Amino acid sequence: MLNRLLFHRIDNSPLIIFRIFFGVLVSLECFGAIATGWLKRNIVAPQYTFPFIDFEWLEALAGPGMYFYFSLMGILGICIALGLKYRFSILAFTLLWTGSYLMQKTAYNNHYYLLVLVSSLMCLFPANKSYSLDVRMGNVQRENSMYGYVKWIIVLQLFIVYTYASIAKLYGDWLDFGIIDILMKSKSGYPLVGDVLQQPWMHKIIGSFGIIFDLLVIPALLWKTTRKAAFIASIFFHLFNSIIFQIGIFPYLSLAFTVFFFEPETIRKLFFKRKIPFSLQKTVVPNYKKPFLIVFGIYFLLQFILPIRHYFIKDDVLWTEEGHRMSWRMMLRERSGTGMFKMVRSNGNEIFIDVNKFLTAGQQRKVLSYPDFAWQFAQYLKRDLKQEDEKVSVYLVNSKVSINGRPAVPFIDPTVDLANIPWTPFKHSDWILPSPFKD
Protein backbone atom coordinates (compact mmCIF):
# COMPACT_ATOMS: atom_id res chain seq x y z
CA MET A 1 0.00 0.00 0.00
CA LEU A 2 2.79 2.43 0.95
CA ASN A 3 4.75 1.57 -2.17
CA ARG A 4 1.72 2.23 -4.38
CA LEU A 5 0.98 5.52 -2.64
CA LEU A 6 4.51 6.92 -2.80
CA PHE A 7 6.20 5.20 -5.72
CA HIS A 8 3.42 4.87 -8.28
CA ARG A 9 4.26 6.80 -11.43
CA ILE A 10 1.72 9.53 -12.23
CA ASP A 11 1.42 12.35 -14.78
CA ASN A 12 3.75 15.22 -13.81
CA SER A 13 1.58 18.05 -15.19
CA PRO A 14 0.71 19.42 -11.71
CA LEU A 15 4.38 19.71 -10.76
CA ILE A 16 5.33 21.37 -14.04
CA ILE A 17 2.65 24.06 -13.84
CA PHE A 18 3.37 24.58 -10.15
CA ARG A 19 7.03 25.19 -10.99
CA ILE A 20 5.97 27.92 -13.41
CA PHE A 21 3.55 29.50 -10.91
CA PHE A 22 6.11 29.25 -8.11
CA GLY A 23 8.89 30.86 -10.11
CA VAL A 24 6.71 33.76 -11.26
CA LEU A 25 5.36 34.37 -7.76
CA VAL A 26 8.71 34.35 -5.95
CA SER A 27 10.11 36.65 -8.60
CA LEU A 28 7.24 39.08 -8.00
CA GLU A 29 7.80 38.79 -4.24
CA CYS A 30 11.47 39.71 -4.53
CA PHE A 31 11.10 42.57 -7.00
CA GLY A 32 8.02 43.72 -5.09
CA ALA A 33 10.06 43.94 -1.88
CA ILE A 34 12.28 46.46 -3.66
CA ALA A 35 9.49 48.40 -5.38
CA THR A 36 7.27 48.77 -2.29
CA GLY A 37 10.09 49.84 0.01
CA TRP A 38 9.78 46.71 2.19
CA LEU A 39 13.44 45.87 1.64
CA LYS A 40 14.59 49.38 2.52
CA ARG A 41 12.46 49.56 5.68
CA ASN A 42 13.45 46.19 7.08
CA ILE A 43 16.97 45.37 5.88
CA VAL A 44 18.68 48.27 4.11
CA ALA A 45 17.88 51.27 6.31
CA PRO A 46 17.99 49.86 9.89
CA GLN A 47 21.23 50.06 11.86
CA TYR A 48 20.40 46.60 13.22
CA THR A 49 17.98 44.17 11.57
CA PHE A 50 17.22 41.84 14.50
CA PRO A 51 18.22 38.59 12.80
CA PHE A 52 17.21 35.25 14.24
CA ILE A 53 19.27 34.58 17.36
CA ASP A 54 22.53 32.75 16.50
CA PHE A 55 22.36 34.07 12.95
CA GLU A 56 23.74 37.52 13.75
CA TRP A 57 26.56 36.89 11.28
CA LEU A 58 24.03 37.52 8.49
CA GLU A 59 24.03 41.18 9.58
CA ALA A 60 27.18 41.57 7.48
CA LEU A 61 25.01 41.29 4.36
CA ALA A 62 22.56 44.02 5.37
CA GLY A 63 22.77 47.37 3.63
CA PRO A 64 22.50 48.67 0.05
CA GLY A 65 23.95 45.43 -1.31
CA MET A 66 20.61 43.80 -0.52
CA TYR A 67 19.10 45.48 -3.57
CA PHE A 68 21.38 43.29 -5.70
CA TYR A 69 20.65 40.29 -3.43
CA PHE A 70 16.88 40.56 -3.93
CA SER A 71 17.25 41.35 -7.63
CA LEU A 72 19.30 38.18 -8.00
CA MET A 73 16.56 36.20 -6.23
CA GLY A 74 14.01 37.76 -8.59
CA ILE A 75 16.06 36.68 -11.61
CA LEU A 76 16.43 33.18 -10.15
CA GLY A 77 12.64 33.05 -9.82
CA ILE A 78 12.32 33.75 -13.54
CA CYS A 79 14.85 31.00 -14.26
CA ILE A 80 12.82 28.60 -12.10
CA ALA A 81 9.66 29.43 -14.02
CA LEU A 82 11.43 28.90 -17.34
CA GLY A 83 13.16 25.74 -16.16
CA LEU A 84 16.54 27.23 -17.03
CA LYS A 85 19.41 25.62 -15.08
CA TYR A 86 16.66 24.57 -12.73
CA ARG A 87 18.71 22.66 -10.16
CA PHE A 88 21.14 25.52 -9.72
CA SER A 89 18.39 28.16 -9.80
CA ILE A 90 16.14 26.54 -7.19
CA LEU A 91 19.06 25.65 -4.90
CA ALA A 92 20.53 29.16 -5.13
CA PHE A 93 17.13 30.75 -4.54
CA THR A 94 16.50 28.52 -1.53
CA LEU A 95 19.81 29.44 0.08
CA LEU A 96 19.37 33.16 -0.60
CA TRP A 97 15.75 33.22 0.53
CA THR A 98 16.58 31.33 3.72
CA GLY A 99 19.32 33.88 4.38
CA SER A 100 16.92 36.80 3.92
CA TYR A 101 14.36 35.07 6.16
CA LEU A 102 16.88 34.60 8.96
CA MET A 103 18.31 38.09 8.52
CA GLN A 104 15.40 40.00 10.06
CA LYS A 105 12.43 39.39 12.36
CA THR A 106 10.82 42.84 12.43
CA ALA A 107 8.54 41.90 9.53
CA TYR A 108 8.35 38.20 10.42
CA ASN A 109 5.69 36.36 8.48
CA ASN A 110 4.75 32.67 8.53
CA HIS A 111 4.49 32.86 4.75
CA TYR A 112 8.21 33.60 4.47
CA TYR A 113 8.88 30.47 6.51
CA LEU A 114 6.58 28.46 4.23
CA LEU A 115 8.60 29.65 1.25
CA VAL A 116 11.76 28.32 2.92
CA LEU A 117 10.13 24.90 3.29
CA VAL A 118 8.53 24.75 -0.16
CA SER A 119 11.61 25.94 -2.04
CA SER A 120 13.69 23.38 -0.11
CA LEU A 121 11.28 20.64 -1.19
CA MET A 122 11.34 21.90 -4.78
CA CYS A 123 15.11 21.32 -4.79
CA LEU A 124 14.35 17.60 -4.58
CA PHE A 125 11.55 17.42 -7.15
CA PRO A 126 12.07 16.80 -10.91
CA ALA A 127 10.17 19.95 -11.83
CA ASN A 128 12.13 20.66 -15.02
CA LYS A 129 11.43 17.41 -16.84
CA SER A 130 8.89 18.99 -19.18
CA TYR A 131 8.09 22.44 -20.59
CA SER A 132 11.49 23.77 -19.57
CA LEU A 133 14.46 25.33 -21.30
CA ASP A 134 16.58 22.60 -19.76
CA VAL A 135 14.70 20.06 -21.88
CA ARG A 136 14.71 22.24 -24.98
CA MET A 137 18.48 22.79 -24.68
CA GLY A 138 19.08 19.07 -24.27
CA ASN A 139 20.42 19.31 -20.73
CA VAL A 140 17.59 17.21 -19.26
CA GLN A 141 15.71 14.27 -20.73
CA ARG A 142 11.99 14.89 -21.16
CA GLU A 143 9.65 12.91 -18.92
CA ASN A 144 5.89 12.93 -18.60
CA SER A 145 5.64 11.28 -15.20
CA MET A 146 6.78 11.63 -11.60
CA TYR A 147 6.60 9.62 -8.42
CA GLY A 148 3.38 9.94 -6.44
CA TYR A 149 5.31 11.05 -3.37
CA VAL A 150 5.79 14.49 -4.94
CA LYS A 151 2.06 15.11 -4.65
CA TRP A 152 1.71 13.61 -1.17
CA ILE A 153 4.64 15.52 0.30
CA ILE A 154 3.03 18.78 -0.77
CA VAL A 155 -0.40 17.66 0.47
CA LEU A 156 0.95 16.62 3.89
CA GLN A 157 2.89 19.87 4.26
CA LEU A 158 -0.24 21.88 3.49
CA PHE A 159 -2.32 19.74 5.84
CA ILE A 160 0.09 20.56 8.66
CA VAL A 161 0.01 24.29 7.88
CA TYR A 162 -3.77 24.63 7.65
CA THR A 163 -4.63 22.26 10.50
CA TYR A 164 -2.31 23.93 12.99
CA ALA A 165 -3.54 27.34 11.83
CA SER A 166 -7.09 26.24 12.64
CA ILE A 167 -6.18 24.76 16.03
CA ALA A 168 -4.29 27.93 17.00
CA LYS A 169 -7.49 29.93 16.51
CA LEU A 170 -9.30 27.93 19.18
CA TYR A 171 -8.55 30.36 21.98
CA GLY A 172 -10.53 33.06 23.78
CA ASP A 173 -9.73 36.17 21.77
CA TRP A 174 -10.56 34.48 18.47
CA LEU A 175 -13.62 32.59 19.70
CA ASP A 176 -15.20 35.77 21.08
CA PHE A 177 -14.11 37.57 17.86
CA GLY A 178 -12.24 40.24 19.85
CA ILE A 179 -9.07 39.90 17.79
CA ILE A 180 -11.12 40.11 14.57
CA ASP A 181 -12.52 43.43 15.79
CA ILE A 182 -8.99 44.70 16.44
CA LEU A 183 -7.69 43.53 13.06
CA MET A 184 -10.58 45.14 11.20
CA LYS A 185 -10.35 48.57 12.85
CA SER A 186 -7.40 49.52 10.66
CA LYS A 187 -9.48 48.62 7.56
CA SER A 188 -12.28 51.13 8.27
CA GLY A 189 -11.07 53.46 5.53
CA TYR A 190 -11.28 50.84 2.77
CA PRO A 191 -13.70 51.93 0.03
CA LEU A 192 -16.99 50.02 -0.21
CA VAL A 193 -16.15 47.38 2.43
CA GLY A 194 -14.61 49.49 5.23
CA ASP A 195 -17.85 50.04 7.14
CA VAL A 196 -19.02 46.46 6.63
CA LEU A 197 -15.78 45.13 8.13
CA GLN A 198 -16.56 46.95 11.37
CA GLN A 199 -19.84 45.14 11.94
CA PRO A 200 -20.00 42.46 14.70
CA TRP A 201 -21.92 40.07 12.42
CA MET A 202 -19.11 40.31 9.88
CA HIS A 203 -16.53 39.56 12.59
CA LYS A 204 -18.46 36.39 13.43
CA ILE A 205 -18.48 35.34 9.78
CA ILE A 206 -14.76 36.02 9.33
CA GLY A 207 -13.78 34.31 12.58
CA SER A 208 -15.94 31.23 12.07
CA PHE A 209 -15.05 30.83 8.41
CA GLY A 210 -11.34 31.14 9.26
CA ILE A 211 -11.47 28.18 11.65
CA ILE A 212 -13.68 26.01 9.45
CA PHE A 213 -11.80 26.74 6.22
CA ASP A 214 -8.36 26.01 7.69
CA LEU A 215 -9.59 22.78 9.27
CA LEU A 216 -11.48 21.34 6.31
CA VAL A 217 -10.00 22.75 3.10
CA ILE A 218 -7.33 20.06 2.57
CA PRO A 219 -9.67 17.09 3.18
CA ALA A 220 -12.31 18.79 1.02
CA LEU A 221 -9.85 19.30 -1.84
CA LEU A 222 -8.79 15.65 -1.63
CA TRP A 223 -12.38 14.37 -1.88
CA LYS A 224 -13.62 14.56 -5.46
CA THR A 225 -17.24 15.25 -4.38
CA THR A 226 -16.28 18.45 -2.53
CA ARG A 227 -13.23 19.46 -4.56
CA LYS A 228 -14.85 22.12 -6.75
CA ALA A 229 -16.68 23.69 -3.82
CA ALA A 230 -13.45 23.74 -1.80
CA PHE A 231 -11.62 25.32 -4.72
CA ILE A 232 -14.26 28.06 -5.03
CA ALA A 233 -14.05 28.65 -1.26
CA SER A 234 -10.25 28.83 -1.58
CA ILE A 235 -10.49 31.49 -4.28
CA PHE A 236 -12.83 33.59 -2.12
CA PHE A 237 -10.80 33.08 1.07
CA HIS A 238 -7.41 33.88 -0.42
CA LEU A 239 -8.57 36.83 -2.52
CA PHE A 240 -10.25 38.26 0.59
CA ASN A 241 -6.96 37.93 2.49
CA SER A 242 -5.03 39.45 -0.40
CA ILE A 243 -7.30 42.49 -0.69
CA ILE A 244 -7.95 43.11 3.01
CA PHE A 245 -4.61 42.17 4.58
CA GLN A 246 -2.27 42.75 1.61
CA ILE A 247 0.04 39.84 2.43
CA GLY A 248 2.04 39.59 -0.77
CA ILE A 249 2.12 36.45 -2.87
CA PHE A 250 0.90 33.99 -0.23
CA PRO A 251 -2.79 33.93 -1.26
CA TYR A 252 -1.79 33.26 -4.86
CA LEU A 253 0.80 30.66 -3.85
CA SER A 254 -1.91 28.94 -1.82
CA LEU A 255 -4.14 28.85 -4.90
CA ALA A 256 -1.23 27.52 -6.97
CA PHE A 257 -0.93 24.57 -4.58
CA THR A 258 -4.42 23.41 -5.56
CA VAL A 259 -3.08 22.00 -8.84
CA PHE A 260 -1.85 19.00 -6.83
CA PHE A 261 -5.41 18.13 -5.79
CA PHE A 262 -6.97 17.92 -9.24
CA GLU A 263 -6.59 14.97 -11.58
CA PRO A 264 -3.35 15.30 -13.59
CA GLU A 265 -5.36 14.82 -16.77
CA THR A 266 -7.45 17.89 -15.86
CA ILE A 267 -4.30 19.97 -15.31
CA ARG A 268 -2.80 18.72 -18.58
CA LYS A 269 -5.91 19.67 -20.57
CA LEU A 270 -6.02 23.12 -18.96
CA PHE A 271 -2.37 24.11 -19.28
CA PHE A 272 -0.52 21.66 -21.56
CA LYS A 273 -2.91 20.58 -24.29
CA ARG A 274 -0.06 19.41 -26.53
CA LYS A 275 1.70 17.49 -23.76
CA ILE A 276 1.79 13.74 -24.24
CA PRO A 277 -0.49 12.17 -21.59
CA PHE A 278 0.99 9.61 -19.24
CA SER A 279 -1.20 6.55 -19.06
CA LEU A 280 1.20 3.74 -18.10
CA GLN A 281 0.13 2.58 -14.63
CA LYS A 282 3.10 1.14 -12.78
CA THR A 283 4.77 1.19 -9.40
CA VAL A 284 8.56 1.39 -9.44
CA VAL A 285 10.28 1.26 -6.04
CA PRO A 286 13.56 3.19 -6.27
CA ASN A 287 16.77 1.99 -4.66
CA TYR A 288 16.71 5.04 -2.38
CA LYS A 289 13.45 4.03 -0.68
CA LYS A 290 14.97 3.50 2.77
CA PRO A 291 16.92 6.81 2.98
CA PHE A 292 13.90 8.57 1.46
CA LEU A 293 11.60 7.29 4.20
CA ILE A 294 14.13 8.16 6.91
CA VAL A 295 14.76 11.71 5.67
CA PHE A 296 11.13 12.60 5.13
CA GLY A 297 10.08 10.77 8.28
CA ILE A 298 12.40 13.04 10.28
CA TYR A 299 11.32 16.10 8.32
CA PHE A 300 7.61 15.61 8.96
CA LEU A 301 8.19 14.60 12.56
CA LEU A 302 9.79 18.01 13.07
CA GLN A 303 6.93 19.67 11.22
CA PHE A 304 4.45 18.04 13.59
CA ILE A 305 6.47 18.85 16.72
CA LEU A 306 7.49 22.47 16.11
CA PRO A 307 3.94 23.92 16.21
CA ILE A 308 3.18 22.27 19.58
CA ARG A 309 6.48 22.96 21.34
CA HIS A 310 4.98 25.89 23.22
CA TYR A 311 2.84 23.44 25.21
CA PHE A 312 6.06 22.15 26.77
CA ILE A 313 7.35 25.62 27.69
CA LYS A 314 6.21 27.28 30.90
CA ASP A 315 3.49 29.94 30.73
CA ASP A 316 1.23 31.13 27.91
CA VAL A 317 2.68 31.52 24.40
CA LEU A 318 0.33 34.45 23.79
CA TRP A 319 2.17 36.24 26.60
CA THR A 320 5.77 35.00 26.32
CA GLU A 321 5.95 34.50 22.51
CA GLU A 322 8.12 31.44 23.25
CA GLY A 323 7.31 28.85 20.59
CA HIS A 324 5.23 31.24 18.49
CA ARG A 325 7.32 31.39 15.33
CA MET A 326 7.32 28.51 12.83
CA SER A 327 4.08 27.28 14.40
CA TRP A 328 1.46 28.58 11.92
CA ARG A 329 0.02 30.89 14.58
CA MET A 330 -1.31 33.55 12.21
CA MET A 331 -3.19 36.79 12.95
CA LEU A 332 -3.76 35.88 16.59
CA ARG A 333 -2.55 38.92 18.52
CA GLU A 334 -1.81 42.61 18.58
CA ARG A 335 0.93 43.66 21.01
CA SER A 336 2.05 47.08 22.20
CA GLY A 337 4.62 47.88 24.85
CA THR A 338 6.21 50.68 26.84
CA GLY A 339 9.42 50.94 28.84
CA MET A 340 12.94 52.35 28.84
CA PHE A 341 16.31 50.73 28.39
CA LYS A 342 18.81 51.68 31.09
CA MET A 343 22.53 51.09 30.67
CA VAL A 344 24.76 50.99 33.74
CA ARG A 345 28.48 51.46 33.13
CA SER A 346 31.30 50.01 35.21
CA ASN A 347 31.72 53.32 37.06
CA GLY A 348 28.05 53.23 38.10
CA ASN A 349 26.84 55.90 35.68
CA GLU A 350 23.31 55.26 34.42
CA ILE A 351 22.26 56.14 30.88
CA PHE A 352 18.69 55.96 29.62
CA ILE A 353 18.76 54.97 25.97
CA ASP A 354 16.86 56.97 23.36
CA VAL A 355 15.72 54.12 21.11
CA ASN A 356 14.87 56.60 18.35
CA LYS A 357 18.60 56.93 17.69
CA PHE A 358 19.00 53.21 17.01
CA LEU A 359 15.71 51.76 15.79
CA THR A 360 13.09 52.33 13.14
CA ALA A 361 9.48 52.94 14.19
CA GLY A 362 8.57 49.33 13.46
CA GLN A 363 11.51 48.03 15.47
CA GLN A 364 10.63 50.26 18.43
CA ARG A 365 7.20 48.65 18.65
CA LYS A 366 8.77 45.19 18.62
CA VAL A 367 11.60 45.84 21.07
CA LEU A 368 9.27 46.98 23.82
CA SER A 369 6.74 44.17 23.47
CA TYR A 370 8.63 41.04 22.35
CA PRO A 371 11.12 39.42 24.77
CA ASP A 372 13.64 38.18 22.22
CA PHE A 373 13.78 41.64 20.63
CA ALA A 374 14.42 43.21 24.05
CA TRP A 375 17.19 40.70 24.79
CA GLN A 376 18.82 41.20 21.38
CA PHE A 377 18.69 44.98 21.69
CA ALA A 378 20.43 44.72 25.07
CA GLN A 379 23.17 42.64 23.43
CA TYR A 380 23.43 45.20 20.64
CA LEU A 381 23.76 48.10 23.10
CA LYS A 382 26.37 46.20 25.07
CA ARG A 383 28.39 45.55 21.92
CA ASP A 384 27.94 49.00 20.39
CA LEU A 385 28.21 51.39 23.32
CA LYS A 386 30.62 49.85 25.77
CA GLN A 387 34.17 51.10 25.93
CA GLU A 388 37.12 48.73 25.53
CA ASP A 389 37.24 46.04 28.26
CA GLU A 390 34.31 47.72 30.02
CA LYS A 391 31.52 45.66 31.56
CA VAL A 392 28.10 47.20 31.11
CA SER A 393 24.65 46.15 32.21
CA VAL A 394 21.37 46.79 30.40
CA TYR A 395 17.93 46.74 32.00
CA LEU A 396 14.45 47.28 30.60
CA VAL A 397 12.64 49.31 33.25
CA ASN A 398 8.96 50.18 33.58
CA SER A 399 8.23 47.51 30.98
CA LYS A 400 4.54 47.00 30.30
CA VAL A 401 2.74 45.17 27.51
CA SER A 402 -0.83 45.20 26.27
CA ILE A 403 -2.10 42.23 24.28
CA ASN A 404 -5.26 42.36 22.17
CA GLY A 405 -6.47 45.56 23.78
CA ARG A 406 -6.10 44.42 27.38
CA PRO A 407 -4.75 46.89 29.96
CA ALA A 408 -0.95 47.12 29.93
CA VAL A 409 0.71 45.08 32.67
CA PRO A 410 4.37 44.56 33.77
CA PHE A 411 6.26 42.36 31.32
CA ILE A 412 10.06 42.23 31.81
CA ASP A 413 11.74 41.93 35.21
CA PRO A 414 13.48 45.32 35.67
CA THR A 415 16.15 43.82 37.95
CA VAL A 416 17.51 41.41 35.35
CA ASP A 417 20.60 42.43 33.36
CA LEU A 418 19.54 41.49 29.82
CA ALA A 419 23.02 42.15 28.47
CA ASN A 420 24.65 39.46 30.58
CA ILE A 421 22.24 36.54 30.65
CA PRO A 422 22.20 33.76 28.05
CA TRP A 423 19.33 33.18 25.67
CA THR A 424 17.52 29.88 26.33
CA PRO A 425 15.67 28.88 23.15
CA PHE A 426 14.26 25.58 24.45
CA LYS A 427 12.93 26.65 27.81
CA HIS A 428 11.15 29.53 29.50
CA SER A 429 13.05 32.74 30.25
CA ASP A 430 12.29 33.50 33.90
CA TRP A 431 12.92 37.22 33.42
CA ILE A 432 9.61 37.37 31.57
CA LEU A 433 7.13 38.09 34.34
CA PRO A 434 4.24 35.61 34.84
CA SER A 435 1.27 35.88 32.51
CA PRO A 436 -1.69 37.83 33.95
CA PHE A 437 -4.15 35.73 31.95
CA LYS A 438 -4.71 32.29 30.52
CA ASP A 439 -6.43 31.14 27.34
Residue, then its C-alpha position, 0 to 999 in steps of 0.5 A: m500500500l505504501n509503495r503504491l501511494l509513494f512510488h506509483r508513477i503519475d502524470n507530472s503536469p501538476l508539478i510542471i505548472f506549479r514550478i511555473f507559478f512558483g517561479v513567477l510568484v517568488s520573482l514578483e515577491c522579490f522585485g516587489a520587496i524592492a518596489t514597495g520599500w519593504l526591503k529598505r524599511n526592514i533590511v537596508a535602512p535599519q542600523y540593526t535588523f534583528p536577525f534570528i538569534d545565533f544568525e547575527w553573522l548575516e548582519a554583514l550582508a545588510g545594507p544597500g547590497m541587498y538590492f542586488y541580493f533581492s534582484l538576484m533572487g528575482i532573476l532566479g525566480i524567472c529561471i525557475a519558471l522557465g526551467l533554465k538551469y533549474r537545479f542551480s536556480i532553485l538551490a541558489f534561490t533557496l539558500l538566498w531566501t533562507g538567508s533573507y528570512l533569517m536576517q530580520k524578524t521585524a517583519y516576520n511572516n509565517h508565509y516567508y517560513l513556508l517559502v523556505l520549506v517549499s523551495s527546499l522541497m522543490c530542490l528535490f523534485p524533478a520539476n524541469k522534466s517537461y516544458s522547460l528550457d533545460v529540456r529544450m536545450g538538451n540538458v535534461q531528458r523529457e519525462n511525462s511522469m513523476y513519483g506519487y510522493v511528490k504530490w503527497i509531500i506537498v499535500l501533507q505539508l499543506f495539511i500541517v500548515y492549515t490544521y495547525a492554523s485552525i487549532a491555534k485559533l481555538y482560543g478566547d480572543w478568536l472565539d469571542f471575535g475580539i481579535i477580529d474586531i482589532l484587526m478590522k479597525s485599521k481597515s475602516g477606511y477601505p472603500l466600499v467594504g470598510d464600514v461592513l468590516q466593522q460590523p459584529w456580524m461580519h466579525k463572526i463570519i470572518g472568525s468562524f469561516g477562518i477556523i472552518f476553512d483552515l480545518l477542512v480545506i485540505p480534506a475537502l480538496l482531496w475528496k472529489t465530491t467536494r473538490k470544486a466547492a473547496f476550490i471556489a471557497s479557496i479562491f474567495f478566502h485567499l482573494f479576501n486575504s489578499i485584498i484586506f490584509q495585503i500579504g504579498i504572494f501567499p494567497y496566490l501561492s496557496l491557490a497555486f498549490t491546488v493544482f496537486f489536488f486535481e486529476p493530472e489529466t485535468i491539469r494537462k488539458l487546462f495548461f498543456k494541451r499538446k503534452i503527451p499524456f501519461s497513461l502507463q500505470k506502474t509502481v517502481v520502487p527506487n533503490y533510495k526508498k529507505p533513505f527517502l523514508i528516513v529523511f522525510g520521516i524526520y522532516f515531517l516529525l519536526q513539522f508536527i512537533l514544532p507547532i506544539r512545542h509551546y505546550f512544553i514551555k512554561d506559561d502562555v505563548l500568547w504572553t511570552e511568545e516562546g514557541h510562536r514562530m514557525s508554528w502557523r500561529m497567524m493573525l492571533r494577537e496585537r501587542s504594544g509595549t512601553g518601557m525604557f532601556k537603562m545602561v549601567r556602566s562600570n563606574g556606576n553611571e546610568i544612561f537611559i537609551d533613546v531608542n529613536k537613535f537606534l531603531t526604526a518605528g517598526q523596530q521600536r514597537k517590537v523591542l518593547s513588546y517582544p522578549d527576544f527583541a528586548w534581549q537582542f537589543a540589550q546585546y546590541l547596546k552592550r556591543d555598540l556602546k561599551q568602551e574597551d574592556e568595560k563591563v556594562s549592564v542593560y535593563l528594561v525598566n517600567s516595561k509593560v505590555s498590552i495584548n489584544g487591547r487588554p490593559a498594559v501590565p508589567f512584562i520584563d523583570p526590571t532587575v535582570d541584566l539582559a546584556n549578561i544573561p544567556w538566551t535559552p531557546f528551548k525553555h522559558s526565560d524567567w525574566i519574563l514576568p508571569s502571565p496575567f491571563k490564561d487562554 
